């Protein structure tokens, strides 16, 4: 008897928690892929939408348009799933700018920092004309 009461209490607590989570994070009602700009679009129950570049998502880089188009919404409305790619992404994390695991985010940072753009090349040339990067000076110990 006590086990049933414990279960009922835990179940009611879980239902309350899920409702509170849904109030803070409206569930998604649709997800789609746009091959023109390789973006994933997520539409929410409150009428808002969120887009992100597919190649940022862990497990999605290098996927074909056909694979990306087979995005599925998880039943909770808080996750995206690609069966062919064995990839799952949590929508609240995507909206916070987290596109995968800690290691994946570190890799994105490394790649982003090493990108060569015309603007970066111009800035490097300007700095070179000024004598380059300032030398590190020996600091005197503070007493």
N, CA, C and O atoms as CSV, one atom per row, in Angstrom:
chain,resi,resn,atom,element,x,y,z
A,1,UNK,N,N,0.821,-1.199,0.000
A,1,UNK,CA,C,0.000,0.000,0.000
A,1,UNK,C,C,0.863,1.260,0.000
A,1,UNK,O,O,0.598,2.193,-0.758
A,2,UNK,N,N,1.889,1.291,0.842
A,2,UNK,CA,C,2.764,2.460,0.925
A,2,UNK,C,C,3.485,2.694,-0.390
A,2,UNK,O,O,3.734,3.839,-0.765
A,3,UNK,N,N,3.827,1.606,-1.105
A,3,UNK,CA,C,4.523,1.748,-2.376
A,3,UNK,C,C,3.620,2.448,-3.397
A,3,UNK,O,O,4.099,3.286,-4.161
A,4,UNK,N,N,2.344,2.124,-3.423
A,4,UNK,CA,C,1.409,2.794,-4.330
A,4,UNK,C,C,1.285,4.272,-4.004
A,4,UNK,O,O,1.211,5.104,-4.908
A,5,UNK,N,N,1.261,4.608,-2.712
A,5,UNK,CA,C,1.171,6.014,-2.295
A,5,UNK,C,C,2.429,6.767,-2.709
A,5,UNK,O,O,2.351,7.904,-3.174
A,6,UNK,N,N,3.585,6.137,-2.542
A,6,UNK,CA,C,4.845,6.759,-2.969
A,6,UNK,C,C,4.838,7.004,-4.473
A,6,UNK,O,O,5.220,8.074,-4.947
A,7,UNK,N,N,4.393,5.987,-5.214
A,7,UNK,CA,C,4.335,6.130,-6.665
A,7,UNK,C,C,3.396,7.268,-7.055
A,7,UNK,O,O,3.744,8.098,-7.895
A,8,UNK,N,N,2.213,7.312,-6.455
A,8,UNK,CA,C,1.240,8.361,-6.780
A,8,UNK,C,C,1.809,9.749,-6.472
A,8,UNK,O,O,1.633,10.684,-7.253
A,9,UNK,N,N,2.481,9.876,-5.344
A,9,UNK,CA,C,3.066,11.167,-4.966
A,9,UNK,C,C,4.160,11.565,-5.971
A,9,UNK,O,O,4.217,12.718,-6.398
A,10,UNK,N,N,5.017,10.623,-6.344
A,10,UNK,CA,C,6.085,10.919,-7.313
A,10,UNK,C,C,5.492,11.250,-8.682
A,10,UNK,O,O,5.984,12.137,-9.380
A,11,UNK,N,N,4.446,10.542,-9.057
A,11,UNK,CA,C,3.795,10.798,-10.345
A,11,UNK,C,C,3.204,12.211,-10.376
A,11,UNK,O,O,3.397,12.942,-11.347
A,12,UNK,N,N,2.489,12.594,-9.321
A,12,UNK,CA,C,1.901,13.948,-9.271
A,12,UNK,C,C,2.996,15.012,-9.314
A,12,UNK,O,O,2.838,16.038,-9.976
A,13,UNK,N,N,4.100,14.772,-8.615
A,13,UNK,CA,C,5.220,15.720,-8.616
A,13,UNK,C,C,5.814,15.830,-10.025
A,13,UNK,O,O,6.136,16.929,-10.475
A,14,UNK,N,N,5.958,14.709,-10.715
A,14,UNK,CA,C,6.508,14.717,-12.079
A,14,UNK,C,C,5.583,15.460,-13.035
A,14,UNK,O,O,6.055,16.209,-13.890
A,15,UNK,N,N,4.275,15.264,-12.903
A,15,UNK,CA,C,3.311,15.965,-13.763
A,15,UNK,C,C,3.384,17.467,-13.508
A,15,UNK,O,O,3.388,18.249,-14.460
A,16,UNK,N,N,3.443,17.887,-12.246
A,16,UNK,CA,C,3.571,19.317,-11.922
A,16,UNK,C,C,4.860,19.893,-12.502
A,16,UNK,O,O,4.866,20.992,-13.057
A,17,UNK,N,N,5.937,19.148,-12.368
A,17,UNK,CA,C,7.233,19.595,-12.885
A,17,UNK,C,C,7.193,19.759,-14.403
A,17,UNK,O,O,7.709,20.742,-14.935
A,18,UNK,N,N,6.583,18.800,-15.101
A,18,UNK,CA,C,6.480,18.883,-16.560
A,18,UNK,C,C,5.642,20.073,-16.989
A,18,UNK,O,O,5.987,20.756,-17.953
A,19,UNK,N,N,4.553,20.329,-16.293
A,19,UNK,CA,C,3.699,21.489,-16.621
A,19,UNK,C,C,4.458,22.794,-16.421
A,19,UNK,O,O,4.365,23.707,-17.241
A,20,UNK,N,N,5.209,22.877,-15.326
A,20,UNK,CA,C,6.004,24.075,-15.057
A,20,UNK,C,C,7.073,24.266,-16.141
A,20,UNK,O,O,7.299,25.384,-16.604
A,21,UNK,N,N,7.722,23.178,-16.541
A,21,UNK,CA,C,8.731,23.249,-17.599
A,21,UNK,C,C,8.085,23.752,-18.903
A,21,UNK,O,O,8.654,24.605,-19.585
A,22,UNK,N,N,6.910,23.231,-19.243
A,22,UNK,CA,C,6.215,23.656,-20.462
A,22,UNK,C,C,5.811,25.132,-20.405
A,22,UNK,O,O,5.769,25.804,-21.435
A,23,UNK,N,N,5.514,25.637,-19.200
A,23,UNK,CA,C,5.189,27.073,-19.081
A,23,UNK,C,C,6.422,27.924,-19.385
A,23,UNK,O,O,6.322,28.970,-20.026
A,24,UNK,N,N,7.573,27.469,-18.925
A,24,UNK,CA,C,8.813,28.220,-19.141
A,24,UNK,C,C,9.375,28.013,-20.543
A,24,UNK,O,O,10.002,28.909,-21.109
A,25,UNK,N,N,9.146,26.828,-21.096
A,25,UNK,CA,C,9.681,26.464,-22.409
A,25,UNK,C,C,8.541,25.902,-23.254
A,25,UNK,O,O,8.297,24.696,-23.238
A,26,UNK,N,N,7.843,26.760,-23.989
A,26,UNK,CA,C,6.719,26.257,-24.794
A,26,UNK,C,C,7.184,25.127,-25.710
A,26,UNK,O,O,8.251,25.219,-26.317
A,27,UNK,N,N,6.390,24.067,-25.811
A,27,UNK,CA,C,6.794,22.946,-26.660
A,27,UNK,C,C,6.743,23.298,-28.139
A,27,UNK,O,O,5.943,24.127,-28.574
A,28,UNK,N,N,7.598,22.662,-28.881
A,28,UNK,CA,C,7.590,22.828,-30.338
A,28,UNK,C,C,6.431,22.016,-30.911
A,28,UNK,O,O,6.058,20.973,-30.374
A,29,UNK,N,N,5.872,22.515,-32.006
A,29,UNK,CA,C,4.774,21.813,-32.669
A,29,UNK,C,C,5.171,21.343,-34.062
A,29,UNK,O,O,4.472,20.532,-34.670
A,30,UNK,N,N,6.301,21.855,-34.572
A,30,UNK,CA,C,6.762,21.447,-35.906
A,30,UNK,C,C,8.250,21.740,-36.034
A,30,UNK,O,O,8.785,22.641,-35.387
A,31,UNK,N,N,8.902,20.955,-36.883
A,31,UNK,CA,C,10.314,21.171,-37.210
A,31,UNK,C,C,10.481,20.870,-38.692
A,31,UNK,O,O,9.869,19.944,-39.224
A,32,UNK,N,N,11.323,21.670,-39.354
A,32,UNK,CA,C,11.533,21.476,-40.787
A,32,UNK,C,C,12.949,21.895,-41.158
A,32,UNK,O,O,13.648,22.550,-40.384
A,33,UNK,N,N,13.348,21.504,-42.352
A,33,UNK,CA,C,14.678,21.821,-42.872
A,33,UNK,C,C,14.518,22.598,-44.161
A,33,UNK,O,O,13.699,22.245,-45.009
A,34,UNK,N,N,15.311,23.671,-44.315
A,34,UNK,CA,C,15.302,24.472,-45.542
A,34,UNK,C,C,16.645,24.284,-46.248
A,34,UNK,O,O,17.664,24.783,-45.771
A,35,UNK,N,N,16.661,23.573,-47.372
A,35,UNK,CA,C,17.926,23.301,-48.053
A,35,UNK,C,C,18.558,24.536,-48.697
A,35,UNK,O,O,19.750,24.527,-49.006
A,36,UNK,N,N,17.778,25.591,-48.901
A,36,UNK,CA,C,18.350,26.792,-49.540
A,36,UNK,C,C,19.453,27.407,-48.698
A,36,UNK,O,O,20.463,27.864,-49.233
A,37,UNK,N,N,19.266,27.422,-47.383
A,37,UNK,CA,C,20.306,27.990,-46.519
A,37,UNK,C,C,20.751,27.009,-45.427
A,37,UNK,O,O,21.406,27.408,-44.464
A,38,UNK,N,N,20.394,25.723,-45.579
A,38,UNK,CA,C,20.762,24.661,-44.646
A,38,UNK,C,C,20.433,25.029,-43.203
A,38,UNK,O,O,21.278,24.926,-42.314
A,39,UNK,N,N,19.182,25.463,-42.987
A,39,UNK,CA,C,18.750,25.797,-41.631
A,39,UNK,C,C,17.638,24.858,-41.179
A,39,UNK,O,O,16.854,24.347,-41.980
A,40,UNK,N,N,17.602,24.655,-39.881
A,40,UNK,CA,C,16.524,23.909,-39.235
A,40,UNK,C,C,15.608,24.951,-38.604
A,40,UNK,O,O,16.069,25.860,-37.914
A,41,UNK,N,N,14.321,24.810,-38.845
A,41,UNK,CA,C,13.328,25.722,-38.257
A,41,UNK,C,C,12.479,24.938,-37.272
A,41,UNK,O,O,12.032,23.828,-37.559
A,42,UNK,N,N,12.265,25.535,-36.106
A,42,UNK,CA,C,11.425,24.944,-35.076
A,42,UNK,C,C,10.299,25.934,-34.788
A,42,UNK,O,O,10.557,27.091,-34.458
A,43,UNK,N,N,9.048,25.482,-34.914
A,43,UNK,CA,C,7.869,26.308,-34.623
A,43,UNK,C,C,7.289,25.877,-33.283
A,43,UNK,O,O,7.176,24.686,-32.995
A,44,UNK,N,N,6.922,26.870,-32.463
A,44,UNK,CA,C,6.441,26.603,-31.110
A,44,UNK,C,C,4.936,26.828,-30.973
A,44,UNK,O,O,4.311,27.507,-31.788
A,45,UNK,N,N,4.382,26.245,-29.929
A,45,UNK,CA,C,2.946,26.338,-29.661
A,45,UNK,C,C,2.501,27.785,-29.433
A,45,UNK,O,O,1.336,28.114,-29.656
A,46,UNK,N,N,3.419,28.651,-28.991
A,46,UNK,CA,C,3.058,30.041,-28.718
A,46,UNK,C,C,3.163,30.943,-29.952
A,46,UNK,O,O,3.000,32.158,-29.840
A,47,UNK,N,N,3.435,30.361,-31.129
A,47,UNK,CA,C,3.516,31.133,-32.366
A,47,UNK,C,C,4.911,31.602,-32.729
A,47,UNK,O,O,5.109,32.143,-33.817
A,48,UNK,N,N,5.873,31.414,-31.860
A,48,UNK,CA,C,7.255,31.812,-32.149
A,48,UNK,C,C,7.950,30.729,-32.972
A,48,UNK,O,O,7.479,29.596,-33.073
A,49,UNK,N,N,9.088,31.114,-33.559
A,49,UNK,CA,C,9.897,30.166,-34.331
A,49,UNK,C,C,11.368,30.420,-34.033
A,49,UNK,O,O,11.750,31.520,-33.632
A,50,UNK,N,N,12.182,29.401,-34.231
A,50,UNK,CA,C,13.622,29.475,-33.994
A,50,UNK,C,C,14.317,28.789,-35.160
A,50,UNK,O,O,13.911,27.704,-35.577
A,51,UNK,N,N,15.364,29.418,-35.690
A,51,UNK,CA,C,16.156,28.840,-36.788
A,51,UNK,C,C,17.602,28.713,-36.351
A,51,UNK,O,O,18.113,29.540,-35.595
A,52,UNK,N,N,18.262,27.657,-36.839
A,52,UNK,CA,C,19.703,27.548,-36.593
A,52,UNK,C,C,20.346,26.836,-37.776
A,52,UNK,O,O,19.713,25.996,-38.415
A,53,UNK,N,N,21.605,27.169,-38.071
A,53,UNK,CA,C,22.319,26.496,-39.155
A,53,UNK,C,C,22.514,25.018,-38.823
A,53,UNK,O,O,23.044,24.681,-37.764
A,54,UNK,N,N,22.092,24.155,-39.712
A,54,UNK,CA,C,22.159,22.717,-39.463
A,54,UNK,C,C,23.574,22.259,-39.130
A,54,UNK,O,O,23.751,21.396,-38.271
A,55,UNK,N,N,24.573,22.812,-39.783
A,55,UNK,CA,C,25.944,22.358,-39.585
A,55,UNK,C,C,26.482,22.654,-38.184
A,55,UNK,O,O,27.521,22.117,-37.799
A,56,UNK,N,N,25.792,23.499,-37.419
A,56,UNK,CA,C,26.221,23.742,-36.046
A,56,UNK,C,C,25.810,22.605,-35.114
A,56,UNK,O,O,26.470,22.367,-34.103
A,57,UNK,N,N,24.736,21.907,-35.441
A,57,UNK,CA,C,24.225,20.856,-34.572
A,57,UNK,C,C,25.108,19.618,-34.576
A,57,UNK,O,O,25.512,19.134,-35.633
A,58,UNK,N,N,25.401,19.111,-33.390
A,58,UNK,CA,C,26.235,17.912,-33.274
A,58,UNK,C,C,25.560,16.756,-33.992
A,58,UNK,O,O,24.392,16.452,-33.750
A,59,UNK,N,N,26.308,16.118,-34.874
A,59,UNK,CA,C,25.805,14.991,-35.629
A,59,UNK,C,C,25.164,15.363,-36.949
A,59,UNK,O,O,24.749,14.487,-37.707
A,60,UNK,N,N,25.076,16.667,-37.236
A,60,UNK,CA,C,24.406,17.103,-38.464
A,60,UNK,C,C,25.371,17.585,-39.546
A,60,UNK,O,O,25.010,17.596,-40.723
A,61,UNK,N,N,26.577,17.981,-39.178
A,61,UNK,CA,C,27.542,18.489,-40.143
A,61,UNK,C,C,27.841,17.415,-41.182
A,61,UNK,O,O,28.130,16.268,-40.840
A,62,UNK,N,N,27.769,17.794,-42.437
A,62,UNK,CA,C,28.070,16.869,-43.514
A,62,UNK,C,C,26.894,16.004,-43.934
A,62,UNK,O,O,27.014,15.216,-44.872
A,63,UNK,N,N,25.756,16.139,-43.254
A,63,UNK,CA,C,24.579,15.348,-43.625
A,63,UNK,C,C,24.017,15.870,-44.940
A,63,UNK,O,O,24.159,17.048,-45.267
A,64,UNK,N,N,23.384,14.988,-45.680
A,64,UNK,CA,C,22.771,15.392,-46.949
A,64,UNK,C,C,21.472,16.135,-46.683
A,64,UNK,O,O,20.911,16.061,-45.589
A,65,UNK,N,N,20.999,16.853,-47.700
A,65,UNK,CA,C,19.713,17.545,-47.575
A,65,UNK,C,C,18.594,16.563,-47.263
A,65,UNK,O,O,17.716,16.855,-46.451
A,66,UNK,N,N,18.623,15.404,-47.904
A,66,UNK,CA,C,17.573,14.405,-47.675
A,66,UNK,C,C,17.596,13.921,-46.218
A,66,UNK,O,O,16.541,13.739,-45.610
A,67,UNK,N,N,18.788,13.714,-45.662
A,67,UNK,CA,C,18.878,13.272,-44.268
A,67,UNK,C,C,18.370,14.349,-43.320
A,67,UNK,O,O,17.622,14.056,-42.387
A,68,UNK,N,N,18.771,15.592,-43.556
A,68,UNK,CA,C,18.356,16.684,-42.678
A,68,UNK,C,C,16.851,16.930,-42.759
A,68,UNK,O,O,16.232,17.324,-41.770
A,69,UNK,N,N,16.268,16.703,-43.918
A,69,UNK,CA,C,14.828,16.924,-44.095
A,69,UNK,C,C,13.996,15.929,-43.290
A,69,UNK,O,O,12.815,16.171,-43.042
A,70,UNK,N,N,14.595,14.821,-42.880
A,70,UNK,CA,C,13.851,13.821,-42.109
A,70,UNK,C,C,13.925,14.094,-40.599
A,70,UNK,O,O,13.980,13.165,-39.794
A,71,UNK,N,N,13.926,15.358,-40.237
A,71,UNK,CA,C,13.923,15.736,-38.820
A,71,UNK,C,C,12.564,15.373,-38.213
A,71,UNK,O,O,11.515,15.573,-38.827
A,72,UNK,N,N,12.614,14.838,-36.999
A,72,UNK,CA,C,11.400,14.482,-36.272
A,72,UNK,C,C,11.372,15.246,-34.959
A,72,UNK,O,O,12.409,15.508,-34.349
A,73,UNK,N,N,10.179,15.592,-34.544
A,73,UNK,CA,C,9.983,16.244,-33.255
A,73,UNK,C,C,9.739,15.160,-32.210
A,73,UNK,O,O,8.921,14.265,-32.424
A,74,UNK,N,N,10.436,15.235,-31.093
A,74,UNK,CA,C,10.212,14.261,-30.032
A,74,UNK,C,C,8.828,14.510,-29.418
A,74,UNK,O,O,8.347,15.643,-29.433
A,75,UNK,N,N,8.191,13.480,-28.886
A,75,UNK,CA,C,6.829,13.626,-28.369
A,75,UNK,C,C,6.663,14.734,-27.334
A,75,UNK,O,O,5.594,15.341,-27.254
A,76,UNK,N,N,7.680,15.005,-26.553
A,76,UNK,CA,C,7.588,16.062,-25.538
A,76,UNK,C,C,7.512,17.447,-26.159
A,76,UNK,O,O,7.063,18.394,-25.514
A,77,UNK,N,N,7.953,17.571,-27.417
A,77,UNK,CA,C,8.027,18.879,-28.049
A,77,UNK,C,C,9.270,19.653,-27.654
A,77,UNK,O,O,9.368,20.845,-27.944
A,78,UNK,N,N,10.221,19.002,-26.999
A,78,UNK,CA,C,11.430,19.690,-26.539
A,78,UNK,C,C,12.707,19.126,-27.149
A,78,UNK,O,O,13.805,19.508,-26.745
A,79,UNK,N,N,12.576,18.228,-28.110
A,79,UNK,CA,C,13.760,17.646,-28.718
A,79,UNK,C,C,13.568,17.376,-30.196
A,79,UNK,O,O,12.447,17.205,-30.673
A,80,UNK,N,N,14.689,17.341,-30.916
A,80,UNK,CA,C,14.706,17.011,-32.336
A,80,UNK,C,C,15.450,15.702,-32.513
A,80,UNK,O,O,16.394,15.415,-31.777
A,81,UNK,N,N,15.027,14.905,-33.491
A,81,UNK,CA,C,15.635,13.598,-33.702
A,81,UNK,C,C,15.793,13.342,-35.198
A,81,UNK,O,O,14.894,13.627,-35.989
A,82,UNK,N,N,16.957,12.796,-35.572
A,82,UNK,CA,C,17.232,12.349,-36.936
A,82,UNK,C,C,17.596,10.873,-36.849
A,82,UNK,O,O,18.706,10.530,-36.442
A,83,UNK,N,N,16.688,10.016,-37.220
A,83,UNK,CA,C,16.896,8.564,-37.131
A,83,UNK,C,C,18.106,8.135,-37.957
A,83,UNK,O,O,18.969,7.410,-37.462
A,84,UNK,N,N,18.177,8.584,-39.231
A,84,UNK,CA,C,19.270,8.186,-40.127
A,84,UNK,C,C,20.643,8.575,-39.586
A,84,UNK,O,O,21.629,7.872,-39.807
A,85,UNK,N,N,20.695,9.682,-38.887
A,85,UNK,CA,C,21.970,10.220,-38.413
A,85,UNK,C,C,22.268,9.828,-36.966
A,85,UNK,O,O,23.354,10.100,-36.455
A,86,UNK,N,N,21.307,9.194,-36.315
A,86,UNK,CA,C,21.424,8.867,-34.894
A,86,UNK,C,C,21.790,10.118,-34.105
A,86,UNK,O,O,22.695,10.107,-33.270
A,87,UNK,N,N,21.065,11.197,-34.389
A,87,UNK,CA,C,21.338,12.487,-33.749
A,87,UNK,C,C,20.091,12.979,-33.029
A,87,UNK,O,O,18.978,12.881,-33.546
A,88,UNK,N,N,20.296,13.505,-31.838
A,88,UNK,CA,C,19.228,14.092,-31.037
A,88,UNK,C,C,19.726,15.410,-30.481
A,88,UNK,O,O,20.853,15.499,-29.994
A,89,UNK,N,N,18.888,16.437,-30.552
A,89,UNK,CA,C,19.253,17.750,-30.008
A,89,UNK,C,C,18.116,18.252,-29.127
A,89,UNK,O,O,16.943,18.101,-29.471
A,90,UNK,N,N,18.467,18.848,-27.989
A,90,UNK,CA,C,17.530,19.368,-26.999
A,90,UNK,C,C,17.242,20.823,-27.357
A,90,UNK,O,O,18.156,21.647,-27.362
A,91,UNK,N,N,15.995,21.148,-27.653
A,91,UNK,CA,C,15.626,22.473,-28.159
A,91,UNK,C,C,15.959,23.591,-27.179
A,91,UNK,O,O,16.517,24.599,-27.615
A,92,UNK,N,N,15.654,23.485,-25.873
A,92,UNK,CA,C,16.041,24.581,-24.970
A,92,UNK,C,C,17.545,24.873,-24.998
A,92,UNK,O,O,17.949,26.030,-24.876
A,93,UNK,N,N,18.367,23.850,-25.156
A,93,UNK,CA,C,19.817,24.079,-25.245
A,93,UNK,C,C,20.178,24.781,-26.548
A,93,UNK,O,O,21.011,25.688,-26.556
A,94,UNK,N,N,19.556,24.366,-27.651
A,94,UNK,CA,C,19.820,25.030,-28.935
A,94,UNK,C,C,19.516,26.520,-28.832
A,94,UNK,O,O,20.282,27.351,-29.320
A,95,UNK,N,N,18.410,26.852,-28.201
A,95,UNK,CA,C,18.018,28.252,-28.075
A,95,UNK,C,C,18.968,29.035,-27.185
A,95,UNK,O,O,19.051,30.260,-27.282
A,96,UNK,N,N,19.684,28.328,-26.318
A,96,UNK,CA,C,20.680,28.971,-25.463
A,96,UNK,C,C,22.052,29.011,-26.135
A,96,UNK,O,O,23.026,29.468,-25.537
A,97,UNK,N,N,22.126,28.529,-27.385
A,97,UNK,CA,C,23.384,28.568,-28.116
A,97,UNK,C,C,24.265,27.366,-27.873
A,97,UNK,O,O,25.449,27.394,-28.209
A,98,UNK,N,N,23.719,26.309,-27.297
A,98,UNK,CA,C,24.477,25.086,-27.048
A,98,UNK,C,C,24.036,24.067,-28.090
A,98,UNK,O,O,22.903,23.585,-28.056
A,99,UNK,N,N,24.931,23.741,-29.015
A,99,UNK,CA,C,24.586,22.908,-30.160
A,99,UNK,C,C,25.068,21.471,-30.040
A,99,UNK,O,O,25.022,20.717,-31.012
A,100,UNK,N,N,25.531,21.087,-28.855
A,100,UNK,CA,C,25.990,19.721,-28.645
A,100,UNK,C,C,26.749,19.606,-27.339
A,100,UNK,O,O,26.635,20.460,-26.460
A,101,UNK,N,N,27.523,18.545,-27.223
A,101,UNK,CA,C,28.287,18.276,-26.005
A,101,UNK,C,C,29.375,19.337,-25.795
A,101,UNK,O,O,29.637,20.172,-26.661
A,102,UNK,N,N,29.982,19.272,-24.638
A,102,UNK,CA,C,31.082,20.206,-24.318
A,102,UNK,C,C,32.212,20.071,-25.336
A,102,UNK,O,O,32.776,21.070,-25.783
A,103,UNK,N,N,32.538,18.833,-25.698
A,103,UNK,CA,C,33.607,18.599,-26.681
A,103,UNK,C,C,33.212,19.165,-28.047
A,103,UNK,O,O,34.048,19.748,-28.738
A,104,UNK,N,N,31.946,18.999,-28.439
A,104,UNK,CA,C,31.477,19.533,-29.726
A,104,UNK,C,C,31.566,21.061,-29.725
A,104,UNK,O,O,32.008,21.656,-30.708
A,105,UNK,N,N,31.152,21.692,-28.636
A,105,UNK,CA,C,31.199,23.157,-28.561
A,105,UNK,C,C,32.644,23.650,-28.603
A,105,UNK,O,O,32.923,24.692,-29.195
A,106,UNK,N,N,33.562,22.912,-27.982
A,106,UNK,CA,C,34.982,23.284,-28.038
A,106,UNK,C,C,35.483,23.204,-29.474
A,106,UNK,O,O,36.240,24.064,-29.923
A,107,UNK,N,N,35.058,22.166,-30.196
A,107,UNK,CA,C,35.461,22.020,-31.604
A,107,UNK,C,C,34.907,23.173,-32.445
A,107,UNK,O,O,35.608,23.705,-33.307
A,108,UNK,N,N,33.654,23.561,-32.197
A,108,UNK,CA,C,33.089,24.709,-32.921
A,108,UNK,C,C,33.898,25.969,-32.639
A,108,UNK,O,O,34.146,26.767,-33.542
A,109,UNK,N,N,34.307,26.146,-31.394
A,109,UNK,CA,C,35.114,27.312,-31.032
A,109,UNK,C,C,36.460,27.310,-31.725
A,109,UNK,O,O,36.919,28.344,-32.210
A,110,UNK,N,N,37.094,26.147,-31.771
A,110,UNK,CA,C,38.394,26.053,-32.461
A,110,UNK,C,C,38.230,26.382,-33.939
A,110,UNK,O,O,39.022,27.135,-34.505
A,111,UNK,N,N,37.208,25.820,-34.557
A,111,UNK,CA,C,36.995,26.070,-35.987
A,111,UNK,C,C,36.655,27.531,-36.240
A,111,UNK,O,O,37.134,28.129,-37.203
A,112,UNK,N,N,35.829,28.099,-35.376
A,112,UNK,CA,C,35.444,29.502,-35.541
A,112,UNK,C,C,36.623,30.443,-35.391
A,112,UNK,O,O,36.730,31.428,-36.120
A,113,UNK,N,N,37.516,30.146,-34.443
A,113,UNK,CA,C,38.676,30.989,-34.225
A,113,UNK,C,C,39.700,30.897,-35.337
A,113,UNK,O,O,40.507,31.810,-35.514
A,114,UNK,N,N,39.681,29.805,-36.089
A,114,UNK,CA,C,40.681,29.641,-37.138
A,114,UNK,C,C,40.156,30.033,-38.516
A,114,UNK,O,O,40.873,29.913,-39.509
A,115,UNK,N,N,38.933,30.493,-38.580
A,115,UNK,CA,C,38.346,30.861,-39.870
A,115,UNK,C,C,39.105,32.039,-40.472
A,115,UNK,O,O,39.430,33.004,-39.780
A,116,UNK,N,N,39.378,31.947,-41.755
A,116,UNK,CA,C,40.060,33.034,-42.461
A,116,UNK,C,C,39.023,33.790,-43.272
A,116,UNK,O,O,38.358,33.233,-44.145
A,117,UNK,N,N,38.903,35.057,-42.965
A,117,UNK,CA,C,37.971,35.906,-43.695
A,117,UNK,C,C,38.726,37.131,-44.191
A,117,UNK,O,O,39.794,37.448,-43.669
A,118,UNK,N,N,38.190,37.823,-45.188
A,118,UNK,CA,C,38.830,39.055,-45.650
A,118,UNK,C,C,38.968,40.082,-44.524
A,118,UNK,O,O,39.973,40.789,-44.455
A,119,UNK,N,N,37.970,40.172,-43.646
A,119,UNK,CA,C,38.035,41.136,-42.546
A,119,UNK,C,C,39.171,40.792,-41.591
A,119,UNK,O,O,39.876,41.679,-41.110
A,120,UNK,N,N,39.348,39.487,-41.316
A,120,UNK,CA,C,40.422,39.065,-40.426
A,120,UNK,C,C,41.785,39.347,-41.056
A,120,UNK,O,O,42.713,39.758,-40.359
A,121,UNK,N,N,41.914,39.133,-42.359
A,121,UNK,CA,C,43.178,39.397,-43.065
A,121,UNK,C,C,43.503,40.892,-43.032
A,121,UNK,O,O,44.656,41.267,-42.818
A,122,UNK,N,N,42.496,41.748,-43.243
A,122,UNK,CA,C,42.710,43.208,-43.201
A,122,UNK,C,C,43.185,43.636,-41.813
A,122,UNK,O,O,44.112,44.436,-41.683
A,123,UNK,N,N,42.537,43.089,-40.774
A,123,UNK,CA,C,42.912,43.447,-39.406
A,123,UNK,C,C,44.351,43.017,-39.112
A,123,UNK,O,O,45.094,43.753,-38.464
A,124,UNK,N,N,44.745,41.843,-39.579
A,124,UNK,CA,C,46.112,41.358,-39.360
A,124,UNK,C,C,47.117,42.267,-40.070
A,124,UNK,O,O,48.174,42.569,-39.517
A,125,UNK,N,N,46.795,42.705,-41.296
A,125,UNK,CA,C,47.692,43.616,-42.026
A,125,UNK,C,C,47.817,44.956,-41.294
A,125,UNK,O,O,48.914,45.504,-41.187
A,126,UNK,N,N,46.700,45.480,-40.794
A,126,UNK,CA,C,46.738,46.752,-40.047
A,126,UNK,C,C,47.603,46.607,-38.802
A,126,UNK,O,O,48.404,47.488,-38.491
A,127,UNK,N,N,47.444,45.503,-38.096
A,127,UNK,CA,C,48.260,45.285,-36.899
A,127,UNK,C,C,49.731,45.141,-37.267
A,127,UNK,O,O,50.601,45.606,-36.531
A,128,UNK,N,N,50.015,44.503,-38.396
A,128,UNK,CA,C,51.396,44.351,-38.846
A,128,UNK,C,C,52.040,45.694,-39.135
A,128,UNK,O,O,53.218,45.887,-38.836
A,129,UNK,N,N,51.288,46.631,-39.714
A,129,UNK,CA,C,51.811,47.970,-39.998
A,129,UNK,C,C,52.124,48.729,-38.713
A,129,UNK,O,O,52.958,49.635,-38.713
A,130,UNK,N,N,51.472,48.369,-37.641
A,130,UNK,CA,C,51.706,49.023,-36.346
A,130,UNK,C,C,52.828,48.339,-35.571
A,130,UNK,O,O,53.095,48.686,-34.421
A,131,UNK,N,N,53.466,47.391,-36.187
A,131,UNK,CA,C,54.546,46.694,-35.493
A,131,UNK,C,C,54.127,45.326,-34.986
A,131,UNK,O,O,54.887,44.664,-34.279
A,132,UNK,N,N,52.939,44.903,-35.336
A,132,UNK,CA,C,52.492,43.572,-34.919
A,132,UNK,C,C,51.916,43.539,-33.529
A,132,UNK,O,O,51.601,44.568,-32.930
A,133,UNK,N,N,51.790,42.353,-33.044
A,133,UNK,CA,C,51.215,42.141,-31.721
A,133,UNK,C,C,52.171,42.695,-30.667
A,133,UNK,O,O,53.378,42.472,-30.760
A,134,UNK,N,N,51.657,43.408,-29.672
A,134,UNK,CA,C,52.535,43.950,-28.626
A,134,UNK,C,C,53.267,42.836,-27.888
A,134,UNK,O,O,52.715,41.765,-27.635
A,135,UNK,N,N,54.519,43.113,-27.553
A,135,UNK,CA,C,55.320,42.140,-26.812
A,135,UNK,C,C,54.824,42.079,-25.381
A,135,UNK,O,O,54.370,43.072,-24.813
A,136,UNK,N,N,54.924,40.889,-24.814
A,136,UNK,CA,C,54.573,40.742,-23.411
A,136,UNK,C,C,55.711,41.334,-22.598
A,136,UNK,O,O,56.879,41.015,-22.819
A,137,UNK,N,N,55.367,42.182,-21.674
A,137,UNK,CA,C,56.409,42.813,-20.862
A,137,UNK,C,C,56.570,42.038,-19.559
A,137,UNK,O,O,55.621,41.447,-19.043
A,138,UNK,N,N,57.790,42.057,-19.044
A,138,UNK,CA,C,58.058,41.420,-17.765
A,138,UNK,C,C,57.442,42.291,-16.690
A,138,UNK,O,O,57.762,43.474,-16.575
A,139,UNK,N,N,56.579,41.714,-15.922
A,139,UNK,CA,C,55.925,42.499,-14.863
A,139,UNK,C,C,56.761,42.441,-13.603
A,139,UNK,O,O,57.328,41.410,-13.242
A,140,UNK,N,N,56.815,43.595,-12.945
A,140,UNK,CA,C,57.507,43.649,-11.660
A,140,UNK,C,C,56.579,43.098,-10.588
A,140,UNK,O,O,55.383,43.387,-10.594
A,141,UNK,N,N,57.112,42.321,-9.685
A,141,UNK,CA,C,56.251,41.774,-8.617
A,141,UNK,C,C,55.695,42.909,-7.752
A,141,UNK,O,O,56.397,43.870,-7.436
A,142,UNK,N,N,54.465,42.779,-7.391
A,142,UNK,CA,C,53.806,43.777,-6.524
A,142,UNK,C,C,54.117,43.416,-5.092
A,142,UNK,O,O,53.962,42.271,-4.667
A,143,UNK,N,N,54.569,44.443,-4.342
A,143,UNK,CA,C,54.893,44.210,-2.907
A,143,UNK,C,C,53.959,44.923,-2.028
A,143,UNK,O,O,54.078,44.844,-0.806
